Amino acid sequence: QVQLVESGGGLVQPGGSLRLSCEASRNNFNILTMGWYRQTPGKQRELVATITSDGSTDYPDSVKGRFTISRDNAKNTMFLQMNSLKPEDTAVYYCNARYRILTYWGQGTQVTVSS
């Protein structure tokens, strides 16, 4: 079992930045593939970024060049640096952890981009 706790969400103006954190309650954090997803009301949850156990990252075109995912295995923590935020980035952001067939989700943190 892995418990994931997100933090760092909030209200930011367009063009601003936020940094999300996700702390995992598990040793061997380094073997997990970690990711961020987001969801708005009435829409499916969509992938924002992933980072594998060896540090490989992937992003959809909608956030590429603006968002950066990273991890600190010594602290069992993953981060999402979000720059140049747009109103369409407004969503609940969820932390995800995967290992083989197992997948775990955090409770989500709200990000609102508005002037």
Protein Blocks (a to p, Z undefined) as FASTA:
>chain_A
ZZdddehiacddehiacddddddddehklmpccddddddehiacddfbdcdfkopacddf
klgokaccdddfknopacdddehiafklgccddddddehjbccddebjaddddZZ
